[in-house]
Amino acid sequence: MTFPWHLYLMAFIYTLAGINHFRNPRMYQKIIPDYLSNPKLLNVISGIAEIILGIALLIPVLSNYAAWGIIALLIAVFPTHIYMYQNPKARMGLPTWVLLLRMPLQLVLIYWAYLYT
């Protein structure tokens, strides 16, 4: 089975994003909503999930499951985008329009992953 370049791109993006959870954990912990406990652990879990799912996209027997996992992950982290929009401390200096744009972008990313289910 040959993989299209955009599947390689998706795998690269999620793997790199997962690695970044460990390179810059404070950035991710800062955007985890206050009502969720243990932001350090949640950062580690989401980082590991992104790395595993990114790699699994490239394994034919796992790629369908990985795509569903990415969809679930994108839904699970959606509250982070709302939190960033509502909480000035979590905005990372991003303008309001970028924070608003990130929310529908999640739908695009979900659709992109869905193409591989």
N, C-alpha and C positions, 0 to 999 in steps of 0.2 A: 504494500500500500504506500503510495506516495502522498506526502502531505503538502498542501498548498502553502505558499510563503506566508500567508496571513495567519496560519495556525502556528508556524514557527515564531512569528512576531508576537502573537498572544502569549505563547509559552515563555518567550524571552521577557516580556513585560512583567508577567506575574512572578516569574522566578527572581528577576531583578528587584521588583517591589518587595518581595518577601525578604530578600537579603538586606534590603535597606532598613527593614524593621530592626535589624541587629546593628547596623552601622550608625543609625540615628534614632535610638529608641525614645529619647525624650520628645522628639517631634510627634511621634505617634501616640505616646502616652498623654500628651497635652490635648489631643483632640478626642480622646475617649470620654464620653459623657460622664459627668459626676455621679450619676445614679447607678453606674456600673462599678462594681467593686473590683479591686486588684488590677489596675490598668497595666502594670508590668506584665502580669501573667497573660492578660488578654492580648497585649502586643506580641508576646512570644508565640502564643497559639496562632494568631492570625498570620504572623510572619512565616511560621512553619507550614501552615496550611497553604499559603501562596506559593512557597517553594515546591512543596509536594505536588500541588495541583498543576503548577507550571510544567514541571518535569513530566508528570503523568499525561499531560496533553499529547506528548510525543511518543507515547507507548500505545500502539494500536489497540491492544486489548483493554486499556484503561482510559483512552481518550474520551469516550462517551461519559464515563463516570466523572472524569476530571471536569468536563464541561458543566455537568450538573452541579458538581462541587463548587465551581466558580460562581455559578448562578446563586447558589445558597449563600456563599460568602459575601457576594455583592449585596444581597438582601440583608444579611446580618449586619453589615457595616454601614448600612444606609443611615441609621440614627447619628452616626458620626458627622455626616454632612449637614444634617439639621442642627446638631449641636454647634458645629463650626459657624453656621449662619447666625445662630442666636447668641453665642457667647463670644464677646470681643476678645477674651484672652486666648481662645482657641482658633482664631482666624488666621494666624500665621502671617498677618500683614496683607492678606489677599483682599482685593476690593470686593464689595458686595456683589457686583455682577458676576464675578468669577465663582463666588460661593453659590449663587443661584444657578449658574450654568452647570455646576458639578452634579446637581441633583438629577436633571434629565439625562445627563451624560451616563449616569448609572444604568438607565434604561437601554442606552445604546450598547454599553458593555455587556449587559445581560443578553441582549439580542445577538451580539457577536458570539458569545459563548453558546447560545442556543443553537446557532448554526452547526455546531459540532456534536449535538446530542443525537 
